[in-house]
Every structure is written in C-alpha cells, then in structure tokens.
C-alpha cells in the first residue's frame, strides 16, 4: 500500500521487492510505525531510481545507517565458523550439566572448607583460591567471554534450585513478575550500595586473611539469590541486584564475544521462544532478554540457552566483534550508576594497597590499626578516582564532539556529558584491577601444592621442604603489571577518542587524567611493602 502510493505520487512504476528485502521488511519492528516505514520505502525508491538498472528493491536499499552499523558489528558468527560448536554445547548441556553435576555439590564442600580449615591464606588453599585465583581469572575472562561467569555462578544455582523446589512442593504458587518500574530505577543503586558495603567489610575486617568471614560473604550473596528467587520469577537477583553481576555486566561491555541475532531477523517469529518456551517445557532466557533487542553485553550471562535450547530456528549466533564496540559504536546506553561502580572499582585498587601507599607517602602504618583512621583512609582510597575524574571534567569540561550530533543554541558542538565520557576510563579500570589481583596470583599460585598440604595439617616446614614450589622474580611480576597498565592506558585513550571523535590535543585534559591515574596505579601496585596487611 505504501509502496504503491509513493510510486503513484511520483509517476513511477511499482518496483519488485526481492525476497531478502521482503523478509527484512516484514521482520523489522518499525519503532516509528508508518512514518518510518514510509520514509524507508521512499529512500529505497530514490536509491533505485537514481542508480537505474533493474527496477527492484534489495535488502541494502531499505535500512538506514544506524541499522547498517548494528548489523556490521556482528562480524563473525562462531556457530557458522565452527559448525559443530552449537551441537557440542547441546551435548554437554551447557551450562546445566556443569552446574547440576558439579557446582551444586562442590560449593557446599568449598564453603565448609573455609569454615573448618586454617583461617589465613598462607595455610588454606581454598581461601587462596578465592582471593588469589578467582579474582585475576575473572578479570582476564571479561574482554573475551563477557559475563559468562554468571552462567556458572554457584549463588544463582541455589536460587534456581530453591525456586524449582518451591514450585514442586506448591504447584499452584505463582511467582511474582518483576516490578520493573522499581527495579530498573532503584535496583542498580541498591546493588551499588551492596558493593560499597562489601568493600568496606573486606578492608576493615581483613576478609582476604579470614576464611570464615569470606565464607559468610559467599553465603550472604547466595542468600540474596535464594530470597529473590522465592518471590520473583527467573533471575531477578542476577539481572538487577547482585553486586558481582553488576561488576560483570560493566566489564562485559569490553568483550569481543556477544550473543545476538541479526537486527530484524527475529521480529517475524512473533513467538519469542527465546524468552518463554514453556509450551516445549523449556524455561527460556533466565533474565527475560530478547537477543535481537540487546543494547549491549551488560545483561546477557552467556548461558546460551536461547542459542542451543530455545530457538527452534537456530537464529541466535555467538559473534566475535571488535573490542568495546558496545561503547565505541555510537549507540551506547550510558548509565550513571555503572560509571559510579567503575570509579569505585578503580578506588578498590588504592584500597587494596593502603600499606604501600602509606609507606610511599611516609605516613604511619599505625593508621590502619585504628578503626576510625582506617575507615577514613578506606573512604579516601575508594572515592579518590571519582573526585579526580569528575573534578577534571568540571574544570576543563569535556572535549567537543562532532557536528553530526546535537548542537547548542549557539550552533556549536555540544560537550560530552560526564557519564558518557567516563566510559573511556573503563579499560584503565580493568587494567588496574588486573595488575593488582594478578600480582597475588603470580606470587601465590606457584606455591599451591605446599599450601594445599598445609590445608590438611602438614607443617609448613615439611610442605616446603618436600613438595615442589616456585618463586617468581619481583622484576618479572613488576614487568607484567606495567605492561598491563600500559595496555589499559592506551586502550582508554583510544576509547575516549572513539567516544568524542576528537584529536588527542582536544582531549588533552582527559588524556592527562588517564596517564595520571595510570601513574598512581603503578606507584600503588609497585610501591614498597607487602601486598596484604
């Protein structure tokens, strides 16, 4: 109807519509409704009339630049490059096979080992695994596998188990729908508050050297997952409230791996089996996400149920894309709470290194023996990056962005707001935390065999005398940390440029801030004194 009317008004014959164009035209959801449809058809007709040749509308004639960019970001579908991968994931029942066959039983044993074993990390390999193995491992996973940890996280395994048990015992019980108006507005800030609380608890009560308190931390997070799962359907805790999930989602925006479908491809389905497949006795997406409508990687946990179990058409792909494309592509959805969390995690590096920082500044370490002064120092450390970055932004303002975006009343390019610009610091935040946690792994992992022996009661003298262990040189550890920090600073400068589209000269205040923070991180991480107090 629209096609015929536009052609009649222009006095042109009605062209044919190719099969691919028809498929995408009927699949696209047209958020602008008939006005957008008419605009797309008119632009498509203009293109074919100008180029001459066959009077036929092709798929490439239909979609605007933003749509083309979104499709272009889906570079390489691993399910097509590695044809057997999708079936392999089905065969091993990822991730349920691992969660139900191993993690459900291993996690209670692990927590019991924290309660019953030696209480310091030098003698308890389970505590060492928590603080010196898991943290650096999860930091290295983010740029590649995004939020995949959430798909095998033990916290929500028990949340889902409690939910399933409740519905079996009380078949008529109806779980509540998510109160999205409330959770979307306040949930992330509750999560941020929980993260702040946990960091203070970790530092002031020295959780890295206290196995029992570390076990309680794990149980409290698990309790949150269970309580929300007994009230609300699916994974509300993972989606909105979990502190670890919020951190995972933030860093996942750097990832090169993404679960998606091509834009518009799934709209013609209309069944939404990817999120709700109860008629086939399948749960659908545990976070109520539609792969074709994901704005970025922050919410998807890469459980791949949509790709391997729910979608009967195998439309969902596992794509390799450019690094941090969710932020650099120009369609990024900036979130103020996420920026606050990122700056908090940058401060976490300073907090972990308070003894080194005090020693470097020739300040008394006795400050850390008094709760008030220790709490004050922790507060300064945690929020220092936020003060520095926001202060620089207020004093120097943001670099100007290109004229292709909103203009001010004076017809000058509008400044980038702080929330959008701050995402340029994300690679530096990742690198600083990786360098900090990585040191603990490099120094403690080579001693895992004797520490394991000491965990079951063998003396330290016997363990280190008879069992193999290794000590890495300080120079090697420092070199790896500096390389990581250099990569983070360079990546942050590149990402800031991608956000602002301006030269290094015009970004000078932000570049100077990145390099200054990188220097402070290097001094803190490489400073004198032991890494843990």
SULDA-V472171 format. One record per residue. N is the residue number from 0. SS is DSSP state (A for helix, B for strand, O for the rest). Layout:
n:N ss:SS
n:N ss:SS
This chain:
n:0 ss:O
n:1 ss:A
n:2 ss:A
n:3 ss:A
n:4 ss:A
n:5 ss:A
n:6 ss:A
n:7 ss:A
n:8 ss:A
n:9 ss:A
n:10 ss:O
n:11 ss:O
n:12 ss:O
n:13 ss:O
n:14 ss:O
n:15 ss:B
n:16 ss:B
n:17 ss:O
n:18 ss:A
n:19 ss:A
n:20 ss:A
n:21 ss:A
n:22 ss:A
n:23 ss:A
n:24 ss:A
n:25 ss:A
n:26 ss:A
n:27 ss:O
n:28 ss:O
n:29 ss:O
n:30 ss:O
n:31 ss:O
n:32 ss:A
n:33 ss:A
n:34 ss:A
n:35 ss:A
n:36 ss:A
n:37 ss:A
n:38 ss:A
n:39 ss:A
n:40 ss:A
n:41 ss:A
n:42 ss:A
n:43 ss:A
n:44 ss:A
n:45 ss:A
n:46 ss:A
n:47 ss:A
n:48 ss:A
n:49 ss:A
n:50 ss:A
n:51 ss:O
n:52 ss:O
n:53 ss:O
n:54 ss:O
n:55 ss:B
n:56 ss:B
n:57 ss:O
n:58 ss:A
n:59 ss:A
n:60 ss:A
n:61 ss:O
n:62 ss:O
n:63 ss:O
n:64 ss:A
n:65 ss:A
n:66 ss:A
n:67 ss:A
n:68 ss:A
n:69 ss:A
n:70 ss:A
n:71 ss:A
n:72 ss:O
n:73 ss:O
n:74 ss:O
n:75 ss:B
n:76 ss:B
n:77 ss:A
n:78 ss:A
n:79 ss:A
n:80 ss:A
n:81 ss:O
n:82 ss:O
n:83 ss:O
n:84 ss:A
n:85 ss:A
n:86 ss:A
n:87 ss:A
n:88 ss:A
n:89 ss:A
n:90 ss:A
n:91 ss:O
n:92 ss:O
n:93 ss:O
n:94 ss:O
n:95 ss:A
n:96 ss:A
n:97 ss:A
n:98 ss:A
n:99 ss:A
n:100 ss:A
n:101 ss:A
n:102 ss:A
n:103 ss:A
n:104 ss:A
n:105 ss:A
n:106 ss:A
n:107 ss:A
n:108 ss:A
n:109 ss:A
n:110 ss:A
n:111 ss:A
n:112 ss:A
n:113 ss:A
n:114 ss:A
n:115 ss:A
n:116 ss:O
n:117 ss:O
n:118 ss:O
n:119 ss:O
n:120 ss:O
n:121 ss:O
n:122 ss:O
n:123 ss:O
n:124 ss:A
n:125 ss:A
n:126 ss:A
n:127 ss:A
n:128 ss:A
n:129 ss:A
n:130 ss:A
n:131 ss:A
n:132 ss:A
n:133 ss:A
n:134 ss:A
n:135 ss:A
n:136 ss:A
n:137 ss:A
n:138 ss:A
n:139 ss:A
n:140 ss:A
n:141 ss:A
n:142 ss:A
n:143 ss:A
n:144 ss:A
n:145 ss:O
n:146 ss:O
n:147 ss:O
n:148 ss:A
n:149 ss:A
n:150 ss:A
n:151 ss:A
n:152 ss:O
n:153 ss:A
n:154 ss:A
n:155 ss:A
n:156 ss:A
n:157 ss:A
n:158 ss:A
n:159 ss:A
n:160 ss:A
n:161 ss:A
n:162 ss:A
n:163 ss:A
n:164 ss:A
n:165 ss:A
n:166 ss:A
n:167 ss:A
n:168 ss:A
n:169 ss:O
n:170 ss:O
n:171 ss:O
n:172 ss:O
n:173 ss:O
n:174 ss:O
n:175 ss:B
n:176 ss:O
n:177 ss:O
n:178 ss:O
n:179 ss:A
n:180 ss:A
n:181 ss:A
n:182 ss:A
n:183 ss:A
n:184 ss:A
n:185 ss:A
n:186 ss:A
n:187 ss:A
n:188 ss:A
n:189 ss:A
n:190 ss:A
n:191 ss:A
n:192 ss:A
n:193 ss:A
n:194 ss:A
n:195 ss:A
n:196 ss:A
n:197 ss:A
n:198 ss:A
n:199 ss:A
n:200 ss:A
n:201 ss:A
n:202 ss:A
n:203 ss:A
n:204 ss:O
n:205 ss:O
n:206 ss:A
n:207 ss:A
n:208 ss:A
n:209 ss:O
n:210 ss:A
n:211 ss:A
n:212 ss:A
n:213 ss:A
n:214 ss:A
n:215 ss:A
n:216 ss:A
n:217 ss:A
n:218 ss:A
n:219 ss:A
n:220 ss:A
n:221 ss:A
n:222 ss:A
n:223 ss:A
n:224 ss:A
n:225 ss:A
n:226 ss:A
n:227 ss:A
n:228 ss:A
n:229 ss:O
n:230 ss:O
n:231 ss:B
n:232 ss:O
n:233 ss:O
n:234 ss:O
n:235 ss:A
n:236 ss:A
n:237 ss:A
n:238 ss:A
n:239 ss:A
n:240 ss:A
n:241 ss:O
n:242 ss:A
n:243 ss:A
n:244 ss:A
n:245 ss:A
n:246 ss:A
n:247 ss:A
n:248 ss:A
n:249 ss:A
n:250 ss:A
n:251 ss:A
n:252 ss:O
n:253 ss:O
n:254 ss:O
n:255 ss:O
n:256 ss:B
n:257 ss:B
n:258 ss:B
n:259 ss:B
n:260 ss:O
n:261 ss:O
n:262 ss:O
n:263 ss:O
n:264 ss:O
n:265 ss:O
n:266 ss:O
n:267 ss:O
n:268 ss:O
n:269 ss:O
n:270 ss:O
n:271 ss:O
n:272 ss:O
n:273 ss:O
n:274 ss:O
n:275 ss:O
n:276 ss:B
n:277 ss:A
n:278 ss:A
n:279 ss:A
n:280 ss:O
n:281 ss:B
n:282 ss:O
n:283 ss:O
n:284 ss:O
n:285 ss:O
n:286 ss:O
n:287 ss:O
n:288 ss:O
n:289 ss:O
n:290 ss:A
n:291 ss:A
n:292 ss:A
n:293 ss:O
n:294 ss:O
n:295 ss:O
n:296 ss:O
n:297 ss:O
n:298 ss:O
n:299 ss:O
n:300 ss:O
n:301 ss:O
n:302 ss:O
n:303 ss:O
n:304 ss:A
n:305 ss:A
n:306 ss:A
n:307 ss:A
n:308 ss:A
n:309 ss:A
n:310 ss:O
n:311 ss:O
n:312 ss:O
n:313 ss:O
n:314 ss:O
n:315 ss:O
n:316 ss:B
n:317 ss:B
n:318 ss:B
n:319 ss:B
n:320 ss:O
n:321 ss:O
n:322 ss:O
n:323 ss:O
n:324 ss:A
n:325 ss:A
n:326 ss:A
n:327 ss:A
n:328 ss:O
n:329 ss:O
n:330 ss:O
n:331 ss:O
n:332 ss:O
n:333 ss:O
n:334 ss:O
n:335 ss:A
n:336 ss:A
n:337 ss:A
n:338 ss:A
n:339 ss:A
n:340 ss:A
n:341 ss:A
n:342 ss:A
n:343 ss:A
n:344 ss:A
n:345 ss:A
n:346 ss:A
n:347 ss:A
n:348 ss:A
n:349 ss:A
n:350 ss:A
n:351 ss:A
n:352 ss:O
n:353 ss:A
n:354 ss:A
n:355 ss:A
n:356 ss:A
n:357 ss:A
n:358 ss:A
n:359 ss:A
n:360 ss:O
n:361 ss:O
n:362 ss:O
n:363 ss:O
n:364 ss:A
n:365 ss:A
n:366 ss:A
n:367 ss:A
n:368 ss:A
n:369 ss:O
n:370 ss:A
n:371 ss:A
n:372 ss:A
n:373 ss:A
n:374 ss:A
n:375 ss:A
n:376 ss:A
n:377 ss:A
n:378 ss:A
n:379 ss:A
n:380 ss:A
n:381 ss:A
n:382 ss:A
n:383 ss:A
n:384 ss:A
n:385 ss:A
n:386 ss:A
n:387 ss:A
n:388 ss:A
n:389 ss:A
n:390 ss:A
n:391 ss:A
n:392 ss:A
n:393 ss:A
n:394 ss:A
n:395 ss:A
n:396 ss:O
n:397 ss:O
n:398 ss:O
n:399 ss:B
n:400 ss:O
n:401 ss:O
n:402 ss:O
n:403 ss:O
n:404 ss:O
n:405 ss:O
n:406 ss:B
n:407 ss:O
n:408 ss:O
n:409 ss:O
n:410 ss:O
n:411 ss:O
n:412 ss:B
n:413 ss:O
n:414 ss:B
n:415 ss:O
n:416 ss:O
n:417 ss:A
n:418 ss:A
n:419 ss:A
n:420 ss:A
n:421 ss:A
n:422 ss:A
n:423 ss:A
n:424 ss:A
n:425 ss:A
n:426 ss:A
n:427 ss:A
n:428 ss:A
n:429 ss:A
n:430 ss:A
n:431 ss:A
n:432 ss:A
n:433 ss:A
n:434 ss:A
n:435 ss:A
n:436 ss:A
n:437 ss:A
n:438 ss:A
n:439 ss:A
n:440 ss:A
n:441 ss:A
n:442 ss:A
n:443 ss:A
n:444 ss:A
n:445 ss:A
n:446 ss:A
n:447 ss:A
n:448 ss:A
n:449 ss:A
n:450 ss:A
n:451 ss:A
n:452 ss:A
n:453 ss:A
n:454 ss:A
n:455 ss:O
n:456 ss:O
n:457 ss:O
n:458 ss:O
n:459 ss:A
n:460 ss:A
n:461 ss:A
n:462 ss:A
n:463 ss:A
n:464 ss:A
n:465 ss:A
n:466 ss:O
n:467 ss:O
n:468 ss:O
n:469 ss:O
n:470 ss:O
n:471 ss:O
n:472 ss:O
n:473 ss:A
n:474 ss:A
n:475 ss:A
n:476 ss:A
n:477 ss:A
n:478 ss:A
n:479 ss:A
n:480 ss:A
n:481 ss:A
n:482 ss:A
n:483 ss:A
n:484 ss:A
n:485 ss:A
n:486 ss:A
n:487 ss:A
n:488 ss:A
n:489 ss:A
n:490 ss:A
n:491 ss:A
n:492 ss:A
n:493 ss:A
n:494 ss:A
n:495 ss:A
n:496 ss:A
n:497 ss:A
n:498 ss:A
n:499 ss:A
n:500 ss:O
n:501 ss:O
n:502 ss:O
n:503 ss:O
n:504 ss:O
n:505 ss:O
n:506 ss:O
n:507 ss:A
n:508 ss:A
n:509 ss:A
n:510 ss:A
n:511 ss:A
n:512 ss:A
n:513 ss:A
n:514 ss:A
n:515 ss:A
n:516 ss:A
n:517 ss:A
n:518 ss:A
n:519 ss:A
n:520 ss:A
n:521 ss:A
n:522 ss:A
n:523 ss:A
n:524 ss:A
n:525 ss:A
n:526 ss:O
n:527 ss:O
n:528 ss:O
n:529 ss:O
n:530 ss:O
n:531 ss:O
n:532 ss:O
